[in-house]
Amino acid sequence: MSVPLLAPTAQRPVVVIGAGPAGLAAARALSARGIPYVQIERHSDVGGIWDMDNPGSPMYRSAHFISSRDKSGFFDYPMPSHFADYPSREQILTYTRSFAEHYGLRDGIRFETTVQSVTQDERSGEWTVTTDRGEIAASAVICCTGVTWDPQVPEVEGTFDGEIRHSVTYRDASEFRGKRVLIVGLGNSGADIACDAAQNADRAFISTRRGYHFVPKHLLGTPSDQTEWLPIWGERLLYSALAPLVIGDVRRWGLPKPDHKLFETHPLINTQLLHHLQHGDITAKPGISRFDENGVFFTDGSHEDLDLVLFATGYNMSIPYVPQDYLEWKGGRPAMYLNAIAARPGLFGISYIEVNSSAYTLFDRIAHLIASHLDDVRRRPSRARRFRRMVRTEKPDLTGGIRFVGSDRHATYVEVRAYKRELRRVARRMGWEQLTPGTLAESPVATAGALR
Ligand SMILES: Cc1cc2nc3c(=O)[nH]c(=O)nc-3n(C[C@H](O)[C@H](O)[C@H](O)COP(=O)(O)OP(=O)(O)OC[C@H]3O[C@@H](n4cnc5c(N)ncnc54)[C@H](O)[C@@H]3O)c2cc1C
């Protein structure tokens, strides 16, 4: 059966689920086009995971953005220049909240309301959004409930008498004091948390199966992501040439040599960890082979006595309120056109994407694309149907020629330049307005300059 497209109206608005950065980007894009919507947020305020008081947030006190201030803001709403090059968790939260204020988005949010399920009547196309405070009839649903709350923990043989946790529960470096601690996994969060352990634990270890490329945070005194204007091959050439000079051979500090080329996995933008390895504050270990009651055996046969094992092994992408068969799931990731548009009409998701860049501007670009389509559903149904055909039949290559490693995490990984190019191409083919300064704002360039 082909499910009809339903135009957003005041009686059947679009429902945006979640009021973190992605949900706020969706709300701004819809309101810029005058598309009726309601936003549902289970917490008492906006900001998503950057609010450590939001239950389930994986945020820890020492967290900073790993993408830089000037590359990481919402579109047309730059972060204030007095923020740090790599803003702190508090700065990101303040900035995100000021964005919601500036665009008057709070009024459209129903706080302290949790979406429990969404279902679609396949004959009419209407959605029923069931919350703990009642039901809403909707024309479309945009899922913006985040991707860093459902912990992925590998199975390890054996029994350990100490504490085993996932990094989603980690908050503060004081948790490491007086303990022998192992951090498992070397993503950017794992590397950050390992630095906290290096400075606070009695003994600190980091375990990784795979070697990663390190990229310094600054180059010639400016944040290294400022080189994103280079083509990907140019950036690769630059950092591959610099790495032997600036970083050297990481095997000297016990880390494995990367088994892949730069940018085929997410690089580690953390030279502080190298500093701690170089000073003996933390020791690198290979993968875990099994637990015993006192600690861990590693794949090289060595053993460490431990008090705490903290898995920083990432997250499953979960959308628990959407019936499993509404989305095609592959390797724990929802397969969607441009990582945002489900095959089922009226179902969208923002932030189900892993990318070699900052996220907020991309959220805005995706939100603008979704809003352009929903505007067509109300005003130009034949063009909306044309877009639906593209969604059903096309699978654009978003890798930019990079052969990402074959892990689940990299199954939805996209190369930012290729992704932006494709979004522009789709807008051109559909005759939609491109996202340019002023598209989403009444004043051409809004700014968060008044923030402290
Ligand atoms: C340590 C760390 C560092 C990071 N650094 C960067 C960086 O440097 N640059 C960058 O661009 N990104 C970074 N990110 C990525 C980060 O995920 C984004 O910055 C952003 O917070 C994602 O926004 P979101 O709105 O998709 O999800 P979230 O921030 O997770 O927000 C989701 C919202 O949905 C709500 N919600 C969930 N379920 C329901 C429900 N059933 N009903 C109603 N509401 C619900 C939650 O309460 C929450 O408010 C980092 C992430 C982490 C963990």
The ligand as a Gaussian input file, in Angstrom:
#p B3LYP/6-31G(d) Opt

LIG

0 1
 C       31.370000      14.281000      24.780000
 C       30.736000      14.777000      23.511000
 C       31.385000      15.747000      22.759000
 C       30.791000      16.233000      21.600000
 N       31.458000      17.187000      20.883000
 C       30.895000      17.690000      19.783000
 C       31.568000      18.710000      19.050000
 O       32.673000      19.100000      19.367000
 N       30.956000      19.243000      17.956000
 C       29.708000      18.817000      17.564000
 O       29.177000      19.362000      16.594000
 N       29.057000      17.809000      18.221000
 C       29.626000      17.247000      19.304000
 N       28.980000      16.234000      19.983000
 C       27.782000      15.641000      19.391000
 C       26.510000      15.977000      20.142000
 O       25.757000      14.815000      20.052000
 C       25.775000      17.155000      19.586000
 O       26.511000      18.271000      19.946000
 C       24.333000      17.358000      20.086000
 O       24.171000      17.429000      21.473000
 C       23.368000      16.340000      19.513000
 O       22.105000      16.968000      19.579000
 P       20.751000      16.198000      19.466000
 O       19.700000      17.232000      19.572000
 O       20.769000      15.313000      18.286000
 O       20.684000      15.196000      20.702000
 P       20.676000      15.427000      22.265000
 O       21.578000      16.520000      22.654000
 O       20.903000      14.067000      22.836000
 O       19.156000      15.866000      22.584000
 C       18.071000      14.975000      22.485000
 C       16.903000      15.506000      23.295000
 O       15.780000      14.642000      23.139000
 C       15.122000      14.481000      24.386000
 N       14.383000      13.201000      24.354000
 C       14.913000      11.976000      24.284000
 N       13.942000      11.042000      24.231000
 C       12.764000      11.695000      24.283000
 C       11.415000      11.272000      24.240000
 N       11.072000       9.986000      24.129000
 N       10.441000      12.224000      24.306000
 C       10.770000      13.549000      24.390000
 N       12.046000      13.995000      24.416000
 C       13.041000      13.075000      24.352000
 C       16.250000      14.512000      25.400000
 O       15.795000      14.879000      26.683000
 C       17.180000      15.575000      24.781000
 O       16.885000      16.857000      25.261000
 C       29.549000      15.716000      21.155000
 C       28.919000      14.717000      21.913000
 C       29.488000      14.251000      23.070000
 C       28.791000      13.178000      23.853000

